[in-house]
Structures are given as C-alpha cells and as structure tokens.
Amino acid sequence: MPEVITPKSREHWLELRSTDITSTDVSALTGHNPYKSKFQLYKEKTTGEDYFTETDYVRWGKRLEQAIGFGVAEDQNWSVAPMPEYVRHDSCYNAGSSFDFKILGNTPGILEIKNVDYFAWRRNWTEELAPAHIEIQLQFQLEVSGYAYGYICAFVGGNTVHLYRRERDQKTGRALIRHVNDFWADVHKNIEPDINFEADAEFLAQLYQNANGDHADMTAHNRLAEVCAQYDDARAREKAALKDKAALKGEVFSIIGNSPTVEARGFNINAKSVSKDAYDVPAKTFRQLRITKQENHDG
C-alpha cells in the first residue's frame, strides 16, 4: 500500500518533496520537462537547494485552484474534495506526489488543475492532448496513488474548461518508476548527468551567480580557449544580425507607414502600437559575462 502522509505545515510538505522525485519532477528524467533538466534535478536533490522561483502567475494559479476545482465539479455533477495528503510509492525508493483534488465515488479518481493562458493553450495543447510533461505528471500520480483514472482540467483564459480523462497506464507507470530508480542509483554512485549547455544555460548562470572566488589562471585549459573563441564569434554574428534586423525593420516601417496590420506576399505583418506602464524590477543577483579578445594573441 502507498504511504499516505498528511503534512503538518508547508515547511513539512517542502521537506517531504525535497527528498523525493515528485510528479512535477519526473518528466525531467524523460527529457520532457520544459522548466527543468535532469542535470538541474540532480543538483537540487544532491545539494538540497531549490532553484525554483515562484512567479505571480504560479501564485495566482494556486489561489484560483480551489475555485476552479469546485466549479468544474459543479458543472460535471461530481463530488470532489481537496487532497492535502502527500503520497509515497509503495515500492519505489523516494518517489512521491502531491495532488489537487480527489473525485469521490465508488471508484475515486484524481483531478489535476491547470490554469492556462489562452495563447499558451493554443501553442502547447490540443483538444485531445495536454503537453507531455503534464500527461506524464498525471500518469505518475496514478502510479503512486494506485487510482484507476484521473482528469487534467485546463482552465483556459479565465472562462473555458477543457477536460482530459486518462486511465492509469501501468506500462507507463512502470517505465517512470524505472527512471526514478535509475536516477537514485546514479546519485548513490555520484554519477552526474551530462550537461546540455543549450537547455541548462540559464540554470548554470543561476548556479554560479556569485563571483566570490579568486582570480584563476586557466591559460593551460584548451577547451576554455576554444569556447571563448566560439563565444566571441557568436557575439560578432549576433551583433551583425541585430544591425541587419534593425535596418530591415526600419525599411518595413518606411513601406507600410502607419498601417497597423498589413498583408504581404507570403507574410502577415502586425505593427500595432503598444504602450507599457513603468514598473519596478525585482532585485536579483546575476553574473555579467564579458569576453574580450587579447591583442596580438594568435592562438
């Protein structure tokens, strides 16, 4: 039987999650998580650091979760209850999940709430499928809890509901558990996942945001010299591309004048005026990276 824990506080809940692979983590192990890589997950679980930054969008999603859940239940004639418990898998080491709602009845199920921007839904969802990391999240919740079915509820644009019913797929569940077991086996052997420098660039900047070390002489580090040369070349190409883009943008304006929308051969142009209010930028620490080529250095 799964282990069911009722957290005593938010701090207790965070402590439980910190030692487990959770339903929101597991898609990082399969390469489907758009917000977190396997490398970042490894760093979180081995250092105890949580690199997630809660945004206003996330906070408001949590605040609206109860209203959305009970509203959907009323529309569907369901009986639902919030699920404050944290559940751990009955046989997999450190695999657990939180849940939004339980659908009550003879055969209980899970209701997972997603408050989704309209344009994000158009871009990433279809009428039949949720994004892969959300589909994986629900299947992991079903695997951990043992429930037979669940619904993903996409509350889109503040007024439209899309429901996605999913039956528990035990084959998928077992595959996810294997990923979790393999991950913890690597952790115990100190085997760090490969870094994907494109996917992990933002996280690496966050990981090494504090320049509190000493000056380092790395003139013998061949790969660093290669990377610096490639960075310098990419910066030059970026600068040239931005100049070309600015010039072409100016030419477009000279042709379309004050028209807010234009249809060209093969292209639609939207050039409406946008006004933005002033706002305060939240305080944060970050690293400035400036690589300059040394004079009279050939190699």
C-alpha positions in Angstrom: 0.0 0.0 0.0 1.2 3.5 -0.7 2.4 5.6 2.3 0.0 8.4 2.9 1.3 11.4 4.9 -0.6 14.5 6.0 2.0 17.3 6.1 1.9 19.3 9.3 2.8 22.6 7.6 4.0 23.9 4.3 7.6 23.5 5.6 6.9 19.9 6.3 5.5 19.4 2.8 8.5 21.0 1.2 10.8 18.8 3.3 8.9 15.7 2.1 9.2 16.8 -1.5 12.9 17.7 -1.2 14.0 14.0 -0.8 11.7 12.6 -3.4 11.2 12.6 -7.2 7.7 14.0 -7.4 5.1 14.1 -10.2 6.3 17.5 -11.3 10.0 16.3 -11.3 9.7 13.0 -13.1 9.3 14.4 -16.7 12.9 15.9 -16.3 14.1 12.3 -16.2 12.4 11.6 -19.5 13.6 14.8 -21.2 10.1 16.3 -21.5 10.2 18.9 -18.8 10.3 22.4 -20.3 11.3 24.0 -17.0 13.9 21.7 -15.5 16.6 19.4 -16.9 17.9 16.2 -15.5 21.1 18.0 -14.6 19.2 20.6 -12.6 17.2 18.0 -10.9 20.4 16.1 -9.9 21.8 19.3 -8.4 18.6 20.0 -6.5 18.4 16.5 -5.0 22.1 16.3 -4.1 22.6 19.8 -2.7 19.2 20.3 -1.1 18.8 23.6 -2.9 15.5 24.5 -4.6 16.2 26.7 -7.7 12.6 27.2 -8.5 11.4 30.8 -8.4 7.7 31.2 -7.7 6.2 33.8 -10.1 3.0 35.8 -9.8 1.5 33.5 -12.4 2.2 30.5 -10.3 0.9 32.1 -7.1 -2.3 33.2 -8.7 -2.8 29.7 -10.2 -2.6 28.3 -6.6 -5.0 30.8 -5.3 -7.6 30.0 -8.0 -7.1 26.3 -7.8 -9.9 25.7 -5.3 -12.4 27.8 -7.1 -11.7 26.1 -10.4 -11.8 22.6 -8.9 -15.2 23.1 -7.2 -16.5 25.0 -10.2 -15.7 22.1 -12.6 -17.1 19.6 -10.1 -20.4 21.5 -10.1 -20.6 21.7 -13.9 -19.8 17.9 -14.2 -22.0 16.9 -11.2 -19.0 15.4 -9.4 -18.3 15.2 -5.7 -14.7 16.3 -5.1 -12.5 17.1 -2.1 -9.1 18.7 -1.9 -6.2 16.3 -1.4 -3.8 17.7 1.3 -2.1 14.4 1.8 1.3 13.6 0.3 1.6 10.0 -1.0 4.8 7.9 -1.5 5.0 4.9 -3.8 4.7 1.5 -2.1 7.9 0.0 -3.5 10.0 2.7 -5.3 12.7 4.5 -3.3 11.9 8.2 -2.7 9.1 8.6 -5.2 6.1 10.7 -4.1 3.4 13.0 -5.2 1.0 15.8 -4.1 -2.5 16.1 -5.6 -5.1 18.8 -6.2 -8.4 17.1 -5.9 -9.9 13.6 -5.3 -13.0 12.8 -7.3 -15.2 10.9 -4.8 -17.4 7.9 -5.5 -17.3 4.2 -5.8 -14.2 4.4 -8.0 -12.3 7.5 -6.9 -10.0 9.4 -9.2 -7.7 12.4 -9.4 -8.5 15.9 -10.7 -5.4 17.9 -11.7 -6.0 21.6 -12.2 -4.0 23.7 -14.7 -4.8 27.4 -15.0 -3.6 28.1 -18.6 -3.2 31.3 -20.6 -5.2 31.2 -23.8 -2.2 31.7 -26.1 -0.2 29.1 -24.2 -3.1 26.6 -24.6 -3.2 27.4 -28.4 0.5 26.9 -28.7 1.1 23.8 -26.5 -2.2 22.0 -26.1 -4.7 20.3 -28.4 -8.3 19.2 -27.9 -7.1 15.7 -27.4 -3.6 16.1 -25.7 -2.1 18.0 -22.9 1.7 18.9 -23.0 3.9 15.8 -22.5 5.1 16.9 -19.1 1.6 17.2 -17.8 0.5 13.9 -19.3 3.5 12.3 -17.5 2.6 14.1 -14.3 -0.8 12.6 -14.2 0.4 9.1 -15.0 2.9 9.3 -12.2 0.2 10.5 -9.8 -1.9 7.5 -10.8 1.1 5.1 -10.4 2.0 6.5 -7.0 -1.6 6.6 -5.6 -2.9 3.4 -7.3 -6.0 5.2 -8.6 -7.5 3.9 -11.8 -8.2 7.2 -13.6 -7.7 10.9 -13.5 -8.7 14.1 -15.2 -6.5 17.0 -16.3 -8.5 20.2 -16.2 -7.2 23.1 -18.3 -8.9 26.3 -17.2 -8.1 28.4 -20.3 -8.2 32.2 -20.5 -10.2 32.6 -17.3 -13.5 31.2 -18.7 -13.1 28.0 -20.7 -12.7 24.5 -19.4 -11.0 21.6 -21.3 -11.1 18.2 -19.6 -8.8 15.3 -20.5 -9.7 11.9 -19.0 -6.8 9.5 -18.6 -6.9 5.9 -17.5 -4.0 4.6 -15.5 -1.4 3.1 -17.9 0.5 0.6 -15.8 3.2 0.1 -18.5 3.9 3.9 -18.5 3.9 3.9 -14.7 6.5 1.1 -14.5 8.7 2.9 -17.0 8.6 6.1 -15.0 9.5 4.1 -11.8 12.5 2.6 -13.6 13.6 6.1 -14.5 13.3 7.1 -10.8 15.2 4.0 -9.7 18.0 4.6 -12.2 18.2 8.3 -11.1 18.7 7.4 -7.4 21.2 4.7 -8.4 23.3 7.3 -10.2 23.0 9.7 -7.2 24.3 7.0 -4.9 27.2 6.3 -7.3 27.9 10.1 -7.7 27.3 9.8 -11.5 26.2 13.3 -12.6 24.0 13.6 -15.7 25.5 15.2 -18.8 25.0 18.9 -19.1 23.0 20.1 -22.1 24.5 23.6 -22.4 21.7 24.9 -24.5 18.9 23.7 -22.2 21.0 24.3 -19.0 22.4 27.7 -19.9 20.0 29.7 -17.7 20.3 27.3 -14.8 24.1 27.3 -14.9 24.1 31.1 -14.8 21.9 30.8 -11.7 24.0 28.0 -10.1 27.2 30.1 -10.4 25.6 33.5 -9.9 28.0 34.6 -7.1 31.6 35.5 -8.2 33.1 35.0 -4.8 36.2 33.0 -5.8 39.7 34.1 -6.5 41.3 35.1 -9.8 42.2 31.9 -11.8 44.9 31.3 -14.3 43.4 28.9 -16.9 45.8 29.6 -19.8 46.5 25.9 -20.0 42.8 25.0 -20.3 42.5 24.3 -24.1 38.7 23.9 -24.1 38.2 27.2 -22.3 40.2 29.0 -25.0 38.1 27.2 -27.7 34.8 28.2 -26.0 35.9 31.8 -25.6 36.8 32.0 -29.4 33.4 30.5 -30.3 31.6 32.9 -27.9 33.5 35.9 -29.4 32.5 34.7 -32.9 28.9 34.2 -31.9 28.8 37.6 -30.4 30.1 39.2 -33.6 27.5 37.3 -35.7 24.8 38.3 -33.2 25.8 42.0 -33.4 25.8 41.9 -37.2 22.4 40.1 -37.3 20.9 42.7 -34.9 22.1 45.5 -37.1 20.6 43.8 -40.2 17.4 43.2 -38.3 17.2 46.9 -37.2 17.8 48.1 -40.7 15.2 45.8 -42.2 12.7 46.8 -39.5 13.2 50.4 -40.5 12.6 49.6 -44.1 9.4 47.7 -43.3 8.1 50.8 -41.5 9.1 53.0 -44.4 7.0 50.9 -46.7 3.9 50.2 -44.5 3.7 53.7 -43.0 1.1 53.9 -40.2 -0.9 50.8 -41.1 -1.3 48.6 -38.0 -1.8 45.4 -40.0 -0.6 44.5 -43.5 -0.8 41.5 -45.7 2.3 41.0 -47.9 3.0 38.2 -50.3 3.7 35.2 -48.1 3.6 37.2 -44.8 1.2 38.9 -42.4 2.5 41.9 -40.6 1.2 43.1 -37.2 2.6 46.5 -36.3 0.1 47.8 -33.8 1.1 50.4 -31.2 1.8 49.1 -27.7 2.1 51.3 -24.6 3.7 50.0 -21.4 3.5 51.4 -17.9 6.6 51.9 -15.9 7.3 49.2 -13.4 9.8 48.2 -10.7 12.3 45.5 -11.5 12.7 43.0 -8.6 16.1 42.9 -7.0 18.3 39.9 -8.1 21.9 38.9 -8.3 23.4 37.8 -11.6 26.7 37.4 -13.4 27.8 39.7 -16.2 29.9 37.9 -18.7 32.2 39.9 -21.0 34.9 38.1 -23.0 37.4 40.3 -24.8 40.0 39.2 -27.3 43.5 39.8 -26.2 45.6 42.0 -28.5 48.4 40.3 -30.5 47.3 36.8 -29.5 47.3 34.3 -32.3 46.5 31.1 -30.5 
